[in-house]
Amino acid sequence: MLSFLALTVAFVAIISTTTAHYTFPNLLYKGTQYPDYTYIRRTWNYQNYYPLFDLNSPVLQCFTNGSFPNPGTLTVSAGDTVGFKVSGRIIHEGPLLFYMAKAGFRQSAASMTGAGAIWVKINETKPVITNVPEELELYKWPYYNAAEVHIQIPPCLPTGDYLLRVEHIALHIAFEEGQHEFFGACAQLKVVNGGNGVPGPYTSFPGAYSSDDPGLLSYIPNREVRTANSEDFVGFLRKFVLFALAGCKVGCKVPHTISLNES
């Protein structure tokens, strides 16, 4: 029979694993927080909150295992802001990204699988540089410890059915290939009052990232990193510039203008 101490250790380990990870089960829109997975596809880790490590897995498309109750599709207007409630908080360091994919001919948001080069990145957060105290250069992630995240649907986005994909990449143990942790989810949306933008360029999941992308090999042991040498810090930020280009650049361009809806 297991000792009380062993059972206690096992219980604490389970609780620690769960609280150290997170999902995005609730959609937020115009002051309403919808129940779990009402408009969001139930993720493969909805019970244990485990991260995804495999960049070649089709699970990366919408963080489902292909079997999930079919959620509803929420109608929103282009230009509106929607959000995702975090199950707990984002307690790891790393970028937060949003992608959208438009349903094809005779498809709906509910029938889309997420496969293929159909995804356009509409936003990505990068580390913010601070200089307090002045002799040290620090960076912070805007969504560290966030309980919810928000994104504006690009006003130029054409009317249609879409998947909205949120993704957080945790880099706190990414000191070697394969140690980056992916968390995310997909909401099903019907976008109305759309614009005449031309989204692009497109990427796919898997395919957007490689395990040796510079931005995925950036070990971040703490929320703030102190660097004594400014050149080292510039080099560190350059990794994230490369990371931003490794997947795809943001794109929603209105024809005949130079306006880009970029992060």
C-alpha positions in Angstrom: 0.0 0.0 0.0 1.3 3.4 -0.8 2.3 5.5 2.1 0.6 8.7 3.0 3.7 10.6 2.1 3.9 9.0 -1.4 0.2 9.8 -2.0 0.7 13.3 -0.9 3.7 13.8 -3.2 1.8 12.3 -6.1 -1.2 14.6 -5.4 1.0 17.7 -5.2 2.8 16.7 -8.4 -0.6 16.5 -10.2 -1.8 19.8 -8.8 1.5 21.5 -9.7 1.4 20.2 -13.3 -2.2 21.4 -13.8 -1.6 24.9 -12.2 1.6 25.3 -14.2 -0.2 24.9 -17.5 -3.3 26.4 -19.1 -5.9 26.3 -21.8 -8.3 28.8 -23.4 -11.8 27.4 -22.9 -14.0 30.5 -22.9 -14.7 33.0 -25.6 -15.2 36.7 -24.5 -17.3 39.0 -26.6 -19.0 42.4 -25.8 -18.9 41.8 -22.0 -20.1 38.2 -22.1 -18.0 35.2 -21.1 -19.4 32.1 -22.7 -19.3 28.7 -21.0 -16.4 26.4 -21.7 -16.2 25.3 -25.3 -19.4 27.0 -26.4 -17.8 28.6 -29.4 -14.3 27.1 -29.0 -13.2 23.6 -30.1 -12.6 21.4 -27.1 -8.8 20.9 -26.9 -7.0 17.6 -26.5 -5.7 18.7 -23.1 -8.9 20.1 -21.7 -8.6 17.9 -18.6 -4.9 17.8 -17.9 -3.7 21.1 -19.5 -0.6 19.5 -20.8 1.5 21.5 -23.4 2.1 20.3 -26.9 5.8 19.8 -27.9 5.5 18.1 -31.3 5.7 20.7 -34.1 4.9 18.0 -36.7 1.6 17.0 -35.1 -1.7 17.9 -36.8 -2.9 18.7 -33.2 -1.1 22.0 -33.7 -3.8 23.1 -36.1 -6.5 23.7 -33.4 -5.1 21.8 -30.4 -7.7 19.1 -30.8 -7.2 15.4 -31.4 -9.8 15.3 -34.1 -12.6 14.2 -31.8 -14.5 17.0 -30.0 -18.2 18.0 -29.5 -19.1 20.4 -32.3 -19.3 23.9 -30.8 -21.4 26.8 -32.1 -20.3 29.6 -34.4 -20.4 33.1 -33.0 -21.3 36.0 -35.3 -19.1 39.1 -34.9 -18.4 42.1 -37.0 -15.1 42.9 -38.7 -13.3 45.4 -36.4 -14.8 44.0 -33.2 -12.7 42.8 -30.3 -13.0 39.2 -29.0 -11.1 37.5 -26.3 -10.2 34.2 -24.7 -10.4 33.5 -21.0 -7.4 31.5 -19.7 -7.9 28.6 -17.4 -5.9 30.1 -14.6 -3.2 32.5 -15.9 -0.4 32.5 -18.5 2.4 31.8 -16.1 5.2 31.2 -18.6 7.3 33.6 -20.7 6.9 33.7 -24.5 5.0 35.2 -27.4 1.3 35.2 -27.8 0.0 34.9 -31.4 -3.3 35.0 -33.2 -4.1 33.4 -36.6 -7.2 33.3 -38.7 -8.3 30.9 -41.5 -11.2 31.5 -43.8 -13.6 28.7 -44.7 -13.5 27.7 -48.4 -16.2 27.1 -50.9 -19.1 25.1 -49.4 -17.3 25.0 -46.1 -18.3 26.5 -42.7 -16.3 27.3 -39.6 -17.7 24.1 -38.2 -16.6 21.9 -41.1 -13.0 23.2 -41.4 -10.3 20.9 -40.2 -7.6 23.6 -40.1 -5.3 21.6 -42.5 -3.4 23.3 -45.3 -1.9 26.6 -46.0 -4.9 28.6 -45.0 -3.7 30.5 -41.9 -2.8 34.2 -41.7 -1.2 35.7 -38.6 -3.0 38.8 -37.5 -1.1 39.6 -34.4 2.0 38.7 -32.4 3.3 40.1 -29.1 7.0 40.6 -28.6 9.0 41.4 -25.5 8.9 44.9 -24.2 12.2 46.6 -23.3 12.4 48.6 -20.1 15.3 50.5 -18.6 14.6 50.5 -14.9 17.1 50.6 -13.3 18.9 52.5 -16.0 22.1 50.5 -15.9 20.2 47.3 -16.7 18.2 46.4 -19.8 15.2 44.3 -19.0 12.4 42.8 -21.1 9.0 41.7 -20.1 6.2 39.8 -21.9 3.0 41.8 -22.1 0.8 38.8 -21.5 2.8 37.2 -18.7 0.3 36.4 -15.8 -2.7 37.3 -17.9 -6.1 35.8 -17.1 -7.5 36.7 -20.5 -6.3 37.8 -23.9 -8.0 40.0 -26.5 -7.6 40.6 -30.2 -9.3 42.9 -32.8 -10.8 41.2 -35.8 -9.1 43.1 -38.7 -11.5 45.7 -40.0 -10.4 44.9 -43.6 -11.2 41.2 -43.2 -13.7 39.9 -45.8 -17.1 38.6 -44.7 -17.2 34.8 -44.1 -16.7 31.9 -41.7 -13.4 31.7 -39.9 -11.4 29.9 -37.4 -9.6 32.2 -34.9 -6.6 30.5 -33.4 -4.9 31.7 -30.3 -1.4 30.4 -29.5 1.0 30.9 -26.6 4.5 29.6 -26.9 6.2 29.0 -23.5 10.0 29.4 -23.7 11.0 29.0 -20.1 12.8 25.7 -20.7 13.6 26.1 -24.4 17.3 25.7 -24.1 17.4 22.9 -26.6 15.3 21.7 -29.6 11.9 20.3 -28.7 11.6 22.0 -25.3 9.2 24.8 -26.4 5.7 24.4 -25.0 2.6 25.2 -27.1 -0.8 26.1 -25.7 -3.8 27.2 -27.8 -7.3 26.8 -29.1 -9.6 27.7 -32.0 -12.8 29.6 -31.9 -15.5 29.4 -34.7 -16.6 32.7 -36.0 -18.9 34.2 -38.6 -17.5 37.6 -39.6 -20.0 40.1 -41.0 -19.7 43.7 -42.2 -16.3 42.7 -43.6 -13.9 44.8 -45.6 -12.2 44.3 -49.0 -8.8 43.3 -47.6 -6.6 40.6 -49.2 -5.3 38.5 -46.3 -1.9 36.9 -46.6 0.6 35.5 -46.7 -0.5 32.0 -45.7 1.1 29.3 -43.6 0.1 25.9 -42.3 0.1 23.8 -39.1 2.3 21.9 -39.0 4.7 23.7 -41.2 4.8 27.2 -39.8 7.6 26.4 -37.4 10.8 24.3 -37.3 12.3 23.0 -34.1 15.5 24.9 -34.8 13.9 28.3 -35.5 16.0 30.8 -33.5 13.1 32.2 -31.6 12.2 28.7 -30.4 15.6 28.2 -28.9 15.6 31.1 -26.5 15.9 29.9 -22.9 14.1 32.3 -20.6 14.6 31.2 -17.0 12.9 34.3 -15.5 10.3 36.9 -16.4 13.1 39.5 -16.5 16.5 39.0 -18.0 19.4 41.3 -17.0 22.1 41.7 -19.5 25.3 43.6 -18.8 26.2 44.0 -22.4 23.8 45.8 -24.7 25.2 43.9 -27.7 24.1 40.7 -26.1 20.6 42.0 -25.6 20.3 43.2 -29.2 21.4 39.8 -30.3 18.7 38.2 -28.1 16.0 40.4 -29.5 17.2 39.6 -33.0 16.2 36.0 -32.3 12.6 37.1 -31.9 12.7 39.1 -35.1 13.8 35.9 -36.9 11.1 34.0 -35.0 8.5 36.5 -36.3 9.6 35.9 -39.8 9.9 32.2 -39.4 6.2 31.5 -39.4 4.7 34.2 -41.6 4.4 37.9 -41.6 1.1 39.5 -40.6 -1.1 40.4 -43.5 -4.4 42.0 -44.2 -3.8 44.6 -46.9 -6.4 46.8 -48.5 -5.9 47.0 -52.3 -4.3 50.2 -53.6 -3.1 51.3 -50.2 0.1 50.7 -48.2 -1.9 50.1 -44.9 -1.0 46.8 -43.2 -2.8 45.6 -40.2 0.5 44.4 -38.5 1.6 43.8 -34.9 
